[in-house]
Amino acid sequence: MYSQKRKYQNGIVCVDNMFTDTSVDMVKLRYRNDGINWIIRKLLEGVFFMGKLKAIIFKSKKSIIVTAVLLLTVLAGGGTAYWWYQNAQVQEVSLQTAWKGQLAKYVPITGDIEASSRSSLYPSPTAKIVEVLAVEGQAVKKGEVLARIDSTEYRTQLDKQTINLANAEATLAYLSGSSAEMDKSSSQNAVSQAQIALESAQSNAAALADKLNNVEIANANAVGQAELTLENAKAHYWIAKKNLDDLENAMYEAECSLETAKAAYASAKLNLDIVKALYDADPILYAVDYQLAQQAVNIAETAVWNAELALDSAEMSYKAGYDAAKLAVIDAETAVHSAEITLSNAKNAADAEYAAAEKAVSDSETAVRNAEIALSNAESAGALEYAAAEKAVSDSEAAVRNAEITLSNARSGAAVKYEAAVKAISDGEKAVRSAGIALSNLQTTASFSSATTEERISNQADQIALLKTDIVYLNKKIEECDLKANVDGVVTKMDVVANEYPQIGDAIIVDGATEYVISLAVSQYDSVNMRVGQKANVKVKGLIGEYKGIVSEIGQSAEKSATSADQDAKVAVKVTITDPDENIKVGYEADAEIITIERLDALRVNYEAVQIEAESGKAYVYVVDSSNRVEKRYIETGLETEYDIEILDGLVEGERYVADPDKEPVAGVKVRDSGDAD
């Protein structure tokens, strides 16, 4: 656009032609004073011209009116020109007033509304739903059952394990009570009997020593001893016979135990095959059944193995003890027969001979008692005890034979009687030593029996503990079949259907009805300025009005989305709505403006009004005074937001300023608000 720029130097007018971007009717404000001078000059020139014109015109009176009209026209034109120029020098700008109020810096972000607390249940697709007890929209309490899973299998397993536990506890009671006590009592009785036998043998030895000094007294008692020997020999016979029967019974019981264990193993193996077929069809549902069935088979196999060991031990004991027991019976029968003969001979012999025979029979009786104790203990203790019993029987047989010899020698005279008494004492000493050995063996057996019983009790206790653990697990699984609400709230999702299997991803969701939160993904650049407790303004899309909120949770880590194109790290932030109403729903989208910095009484101007001086870097604004003239004023700024800047110094409330200084005004230039009417 073409325009003229006038310069005045020493009163001479110079006109330069140039191109500029300004309008023809606008003159640079910095030449305002020169322009006024130019107008005055033109008016004076007009007056001078009018004076000349008047001298010419007034030469004729007829021209007076014409002259007046021309003069008025010139004056009117000059006034109009001045008015136009004055208006051309006023710059039109947007004016605003500095004011105080809340100034805040916001972080705007959009998220979805969620319940502050939520209970989410995802039933397994392999578990059939047998009952649905709630519907979507229904208010429920924490712990209320929403749906039930079929628990038939778990209950069946629980019943089985309960029965197994009862049987195991009964077995433990038997081992800890009657059986263990019987075994311990038997061992104690055996020790006591051995002690009695030892004491008896010692007593007999002492008696023999006394009778060595008084052979006559010993001979006088021969008949009585022979009678006692006969009775003891008979008793020994019945004991030996009982021991033989007990060996046969132990063998039979071991065979029965083995058959029972084999039957239990076959049953457990059959059950394992059945459960394995179910497990192959559904490994998840029948995993526990399969494991328990395997355990049952292993236990049954162990029982069979133990029964076989017991049978082998019984067979060995039977083989080792049968011949000895059979021989003991035969020898006992012989001893009885011999004792009867001895008694008959003793009654017919002299008093001295009778006493010697009676002493020999007494020694035989002691040996028989020792054999009875050892053989009885051998019946329950094993091969070691049978060996001791066999030795005791052998000693008994030797004692019986010695008694016969003694009886025969007693018939030969006093000297022979004395030697027989010495021999009887020697045999008594042997019997004492045998009883001591038997006692030691029985003490070892008692300790071994006690240790074996304690081990069996410990194993049974472990089995009971395992069964109790299984029962606790099954009860927990049965309880988990009741799908319960974990919070008070409203059912917002119910995907499952009664008598059907859930699909993958089907859920039962209960949202807490007390509070709502907005879940936000905030960039790491904005999250560094956020703190728990900061206020937020919330607008729910589609709803009229604004809600208040507060930052209630800030995530401890930033994550990148695997699906979004935006790969900036995001921090999870939750804003709790503090004044919700019935219009808010879970799942609604909402915009939250989180206030990171806030000034409650800040003096503020709009952002574009503040300029930065290039040379000094100072901030300034154009202030307009009461006469609408511009003044450049330096300021100190504070908080900056997207639209406003806080003024800390240089401006006071109520002052007007140029809000949009696209073209920098010159100090002193008169301006007017672009919003004012012409």
KAQUIZI-V119118 format. One record per residue. OMEGA is omega in whole degrees, -180 to 180 (* if undefined). BURIAL is b if it has 9 or more other C-alpha atoms within 8 Angstrom, else e. D_CENTER is the distance of its C-alpha to the mean C-alpha in Angstrom with 1 decimal. Layout:
<<OMEGA;BURIAL;D_CENTER> <OMEGA;BURIAL;D_CENTER>>
//
This chain:
<<-175;e;82.4> <178;e;85.7> <179;b;86.6> <173;e;88.9> <-175;b;88.1> <177;e;91.0> <-180;e;91.6> <178;b;94.2> <180;e;95.8> <177;e;99.0> <-179;e;99.7> <-179;e;99.9> <176;e;97.7> <-179;e;96.0> <176;e;94.3> <176;e;91.8> <179;e;90.4> <176;e;86.8> <179;e;83.8> <-179;e;80.9> <-178;e;77.9> <-180;e;79.0> <-179;e;80.9> <-175;e;84.7> <178;e;84.7> <178;e;82.5> <-178;b;83.8> <-175;e;81.9> <-178;e;81.3> <177;e;82.2> <-175;e;85.8> <-178;b;86.1> <177;e;88.9> <180;e;90.9> <179;e;90.7> <178;e;92.2> <-180;e;95.0> <179;e;95.7> <-180;b;96.0> <179;e;98.4> <-179;e;100.6> <179;e;100.8> <178;b;101.8> <177;e;104.5> <178;e;105.8> <179;b;105.8> <178;e;107.9> <179;e;110.3> <180;e;110.6> <177;b;111.2> <177;e;114.0> <-179;e;115.8> <-180;b;115.3> <179;b;116.6> <-180;e;119.8> <-174;e;120.4> <-174;b;119.5> <170;b;121.3> <179;e;124.5> <180;e;124.5> <-179;e;123.8> <-176;e;122.6> <-177;b;119.7> <-178;b;118.4> <-180;e;116.1> <-179;e;114.8> <179;b;114.1> <-180;e;112.2> <-179;e;110.0> <180;e;109.2> <178;b;108.5> <-179;e;106.0> <180;e;104.4> <180;b;103.9> <179;e;102.4> <180;e;100.0> <178;e;98.9> <178;b;98.3> <179;e;96.2> <180;e;94.2> <180;e;93.6> <179;b;92.4> <180;e;90.0> <-178;e;88.6> <179;e;88.2> <179;e;86.4> <180;e;83.9> <-177;b;83.4> <180;b;82.3> <-179;b;79.4> <-180;b;76.0> <-179;e;73.7> <176;b;70.1> <-179;b;67.0> <174;b;66.8> <-177;e;63.9> <176;b;63.5> <-177;b;61.0> <-179;b;58.9> <178;b;56.0> <180;b;52.8> <176;b;49.0> <-175;b;48.2> <175;b;44.7> <-173;b;43.0> <166;b;40.6> <-180;b;38.0> <179;e;38.4> <-176;b;35.6> <178;b;34.8> <-178;b;31.5> <179;b;30.1> <177;b;29.4> <172;b;26.0> <-179;b;24.6> <176;b;22.9> <-176;e;20.1> <174;b;19.2> <-178;b;17.5> <178;e;17.4> <-180;e;17.1> <-178;e;18.0> <178;e;19.2> <178;e;19.5> <-180;b;23.2> <-178;e;23.5> <-178;b;22.8> <175;b;26.0> <-178;b;26.1> <-177;b;28.4> <175;b;28.6> <-171;b;28.2> <-180;e;28.5> <179;b;28.6> <179;e;30.5> <-178;b;30.3> <-178;e;31.5> <176;e;30.7> <-178;e;29.3> <178;b;26.3> <178;b;24.4> <-179;b;20.8> <180;e;19.8> <-179;e;22.9> <-179;b;22.8> <180;b;23.8> <-179;b;24.1> <175;b;23.6> <179;b;22.9> <-178;b;25.1> <-175;e;23.6> <-177;e;26.8> <180;e;25.6> <-180;b;22.6> <177;b;25.1> <178;e;27.6> <179;b;25.3> <178;b;24.3> <-180;e;28.0> <-178;e;28.7> <177;b;26.1> <177;b;27.3> <179;e;30.8> <179;b;29.8> <179;b;28.1> <179;e;31.3> <-180;e;33.5> <179;b;31.4> <177;b;31.6> <178;e;35.3> <179;b;35.8> <178;b;34.1> <179;b;36.3> <-179;b;39.3> <-178;b;38.5> <-176;b;37.7> <-170;e;40.6> <-174;b;43.8> <-179;b;43.5> <-179;b;42.4> <178;b;44.8> <180;e;47.6> <-179;b;47.0> <-180;b;46.9> <180;e;49.9> <179;e;51.8> <180;b;51.2> <178;b;52.3> <-180;e;55.3> <178;b;56.3> <180;b;56.2> <-180;e;58.2> <179;b;60.7> <177;b;61.1> <178;b;61.6> <180;e;64.2> <179;b;65.9> <179;b;66.0> <179;e;67.4> <180;b;69.9> <178;b;70.9> <179;b;71.4> <179;e;73.4> <179;b;75.5> <179;b;76.1> <179;e;77.3> <179;e;79.5> <178;b;81.0> <177;b;81.8> <-177;e;83.6> <175;b;85.4> <179;b;86.4> <-178;e;88.6> <-177;e;89.9> <-178;b;90.4> <180;b;92.6> <180;b;89.8> <-180;b;87.5> <-179;b;90.2> <-178;b;90.7> <-174;b;87.1> <-178;b;87.1> <179;b;87.4> <179;b;84.5> <179;b;82.3> <177;b;83.3> <179;b;82.4> <178;b;79.0> <179;b;78.5> <-180;b;79.3> <179;b;76.7> <178;b;74.1> <177;b;74.9> <179;b;74.5> <178;e;71.2> <178;b;70.1> <-178;b;71.2> <177;b;69.0> <179;b;66.0> <178;b;66.5> <179;b;66.9> <179;e;63.6> <178;b;61.8> <178;b;63.1> <-180;e;61.9> <177;b;58.4> <180;b;58.1> <179;b;58.9> <179;e;56.4> <177;b;53.6> <-179;b;54.3> <180;e;54.2> <178;e;50.9> <178;b;49.3> <179;b;50.5> <179;e;49.1> <179;b;45.7> <179;b;45.7> <179;e;46.7> <-180;e;43.9> <178;b;41.3> <179;b;42.7> <178;e;42.6> <178;b;38.9> <180;b;38.1> <178;e;40.1> <180;e;38.2> <179;b;34.8> <178;b;36.0> <178;e;37.3> <178;b;34.0> <179;b;32.2> <180;e;34.7> <-179;e;34.1> <179;b;30.3> <177;b;30.6> <177;e;32.8> <-180;b;30.2> <178;b;27.5> <179;e;29.7> <-178;e;30.2> <-176;e;26.5> <-175;b;24.1> <-175;e;21.0> <-173;e;22.2> <-180;b;23.8> <-179;b;21.5> <179;e;20.6> <-177;b;24.4> <179;b;25.5> <180;e;23.4> <179;e;24.7> <177;b;28.2> <178;b;28.1> <-180;e;27.1> <179;b;29.9> <-180;b;32.4> <179;e;31.5> <180;e;31.9> <178;b;35.2> <178;b;36.4> <180;e;35.7> <179;b;37.6> <-179;b;40.5> <179;e;40.6> <180;e;40.8> <178;b;43.4> <177;b;45.4> <180;e;45.2> <180;b;46.3> <178;b;49.1> <179;e;50.2> <180;b;50.2> <179;b;52.2> <178;b;54.6> <178;b;55.1> <-180;b;55.6> <-179;b;57.9> <-179;e;59.9> <-173;b;60.1> <-174;b;60.9> <-178;b;62.9> <180;e;66.1> <180;b;65.9> <179;b;65.3> <178;b;68.1> <179;e;70.4> <179;b;69.5> <-180;b;70.6> <-180;e;73.8> <179;b;74.4> <177;b;73.7> <178;b;76.2> <-180;e;78.7> <178;b;78.0> <180;b;78.6> <180;e;81.8> <180;b;82.8> <178;b;82.0> <178;b;84.2> <-179;e;87.0> <180;b;86.5> <180;b;86.6> <179;e;89.8> <-178;b;91.4> <180;b;90.3> <-178;b;92.0> <-176;e;95.2> <177;b;95.2> <-178;e;96.4> <-178;b;94.4> <-180;b;93.5> <-180;b;92.4> <-180;b;90.4> <-180;b;88.5> <180;b;87.6> <179;b;86.4> <178;b;84.4> <180;b;82.7> <178;b;81.8> <178;b;80.3> <177;b;78.2> <178;b;76.8> <179;b;76.1> <179;b;74.3> <180;b;72.0> <179;b;71.2> <179;b;70.5> <178;b;68.1> <179;b;66.3> <179;b;66.1> <-180;b;64.8> <-177;b;61.9> <-178;b;61.0> <178;b;61.3> <178;b;59.3> <-179;b;56.4> <180;b;56.7> <-177;b;56.0> <-172;e;52.3> <178;b;51.7> <-172;b;52.7> <-179;b;55.2> <180;b;55.5> <178;b;56.4> <178;b;58.8> <178;b;60.5> <179;b;61.0> <180;b;62.3> <178;b;64.6> <179;b;66.0> <178;b;66.6> <179;b;68.4> <177;b;70.5> <179;b;71.4> <179;b;72.3> <179;b;74.5> <180;e;76.2> <179;b;76.7> <179;b;78.4> <178;e;80.6> <178;b;81.5> <179;b;82.3> <180;b;84.7> <-180;e;86.3> <179;b;86.5> <180;b;88.2> <-179;e;90.7> <-179;b;91.4> <-180;b;91.8> <-173;b;95.0> <178;b;96.6> <-173;e;97.2> <-178;e;96.0> <180;e;95.2> <-180;b;93.2> <-179;b;91.4> <180;b;90.5> <179;e;88.9> <179;b;87.1> <178;b;85.6> <180;b;84.5> <179;e;82.9> <178;b;81.2> <179;b;79.8> <178;e;78.5> <178;b;76.9> <178;b;75.3> <176;b;73.9> <179;e;72.5> <177;b;70.9> <179;b;69.3> <179;e;67.8> <179;b;66.5> <178;b;64.9> <178;b;63.3> <180;b;61.9> <179;b;60.6> <179;b;59.0> <180;e;57.2> <-179;b;56.0> <177;b;54.8> <176;b;52.8> <180;e;51.1> <-180;b;50.5> <179;b;49.0> <179;e;46.5> <179;e;45.6> <180;b;45.3> <179;b;43.0> <180;e;40.7> <180;e;40.6> <180;b;39.7> <178;e;36.9> <178;e;35.4> <178;b;35.6> <179;b;34.0> <179;e;31.1> <180;e;30.6> <178;b;30.8> <177;b;28.2> <179;e;25.8> <179;b;26.5> <178;b;25.9> <178;e;22.5> <179;e;21.6> <179;b;23.0> <177;b;21.1> <178;e;17.8> <-179;b;19.0> <177;b;20.2> <180;e;16.9> <-179;e;15.3> <177;b;18.3> <178;b;18.3> <179;e;14.7> <177;b;16.0> <178;b;19.1> <179;e;17.5> <177;e;15.6> <172;b;19.1> <-179;b;19.9> <-172;b;18.9> <175;b;18.8> <179;b;19.3> <180;e;16.6> <169;b;19.5> <-180;b;23.2> <-176;b;25.2> <177;b;27.1> <-179;b;26.4> <179;b;27.3> <178;b;26.5> <-175;b;26.7> <-173;e;27.2> <-179;b;26.8> <-179;b;29.9> <178;e;30.5> <176;e;31.4> <176;b;30.3> <179;b;27.6> <173;b;25.7> <177;e;26.5> <-180;e;24.1> <177;e;23.0> <-174;b;24.0> <169;b;22.0> <-174;b;22.0> <174;b;21.8> <178;b;22.4> <178;b;23.4> <-173;b;23.6> <-174;b;27.3> <-177;e;27.5> <175;b;27.5> <178;b;28.0> <175;b;27.1> <179;b;28.7> <-173;b;26.5> <173;b;28.6> <-172;b;28.6> <179;b;30.7> <-178;b;32.5> <-179;b;31.8> <179;e;35.4> <-174;b;35.0> <-178;b;31.5> <-180;e;32.8> <-176;e;34.9> <178;e;32.3> <175;e;30.7> <-179;b;28.6> <178;e;31.1> <-179;b;33.8> <179;b;35.8> <172;b;36.1> <-173;b;38.6> <173;b;37.3> <179;b;39.5> <-177;b;38.2> <-179;e;40.1> <180;e;42.5> <178;e;42.4> <178;e;45.2> <-176;e;44.4> <-180;e;41.9> <177;b;38.7> <180;b;37.3> <179;b;33.9> <178;b;31.9> <-175;b;29.5> <-177;b;26.1> <176;e;23.7> <-178;b;24.4> <-178;e;22.1> <-180;e;21.4> <177;e;22.5> <-177;b;25.3> <176;e;25.1> <-179;e;27.9> <179;b;28.1> <-176;e;28.4> <-176;e;30.6> <176;e;32.8> <178;e;36.0> <-176;e;35.2> <175;e;33.5> <178;e;33.3> <-178;b;29.9> <176;b;28.5> <180;b;26.3> <180;b;24.5> <178;b;26.1> <177;b;25.8> <179;b;28.9> <177;b;28.7> <-173;b;31.9> <-180;b;33.3> <-178;e;36.1> <173;b;34.9> <-175;e;37.2> <-179;e;37.3> <-177;e;38.4> <180;e;35.0> <174;e;32.9> <-180;b;29.5> <177;e;30.3> <175;b;33.6> <-176;b;34.5> <175;b;35.4> <180;b;37.0> <173;b;35.9> <-177;b;38.0> <-178;b;36.0> <-179;b;38.4> <177;b;37.8> <-177;e;41.1> <171;b;43.4> <-174;b;46.9> <-177;e;48.2> <-175;e;51.9> <171;b;52.6> <-169;b;56.0> <171;b;55.6> <-179;b;57.6> <-170;b;56.7> <-175;b;55.3> <-176;e;58.4> <-176;b;60.8> <179;b;59.7> <179;e;61.4> <179;e;61.1> <-174;b;64.3> <-174;e;64.4> <-174;e;66.5> <-176;e;64.6> <-180;e;61.3> <177;b;61.8> <179;b;60.6> <174;b;63.3> <174;b;64.2> <-180;b;67.5> <-180;b;68.4> <-178;b;71.2> <-176;b;73.5> <178;e;75.5> <178;e;78.2> <178;b;75.7> <-172;b;76.2> <174;b;73.5> <177;b;72.3> <-175;b;69.8> <178;b;67.5> <-176;b;64.9> <171;b;61.5> <-174;b;58.3> <178;b;55.1> <-178;e;51.6> <177;e;48.7> <175;b;49.2> <-178;b;47.7> <-174;e;48.4> <-173;e;51.5> <177;b;52.5> <178;b;53.1> <177;b;53.2> <180;b;56.5> <-177;b;56.4> <177;e;60.1> <-177;b;63.3> <178;b;63.2> <-178;e;63.4> <178;b;62.3> <178;e;64.8> <178;b;66.4> <180;b;66.9> <178;b;65.9> <-174;b;66.3> <-176;b;63.1> <-177;b;63.8> <178;b;66.1> <175;e;66.4> <-173;e;69.8> <175;e;70.1> <177;b;72.7> <179;b;75.3> <-179;e;75.5> <179;e;78.1> <178;b;77.9> <-178;b;78.0> <173;b;75.2> <-177;b;74.4> <179;b;71.3> <178;e;70.8> <179;e;69.7> <176;e;73.2> <179;e;76.0> <*;e;79.0>>
//
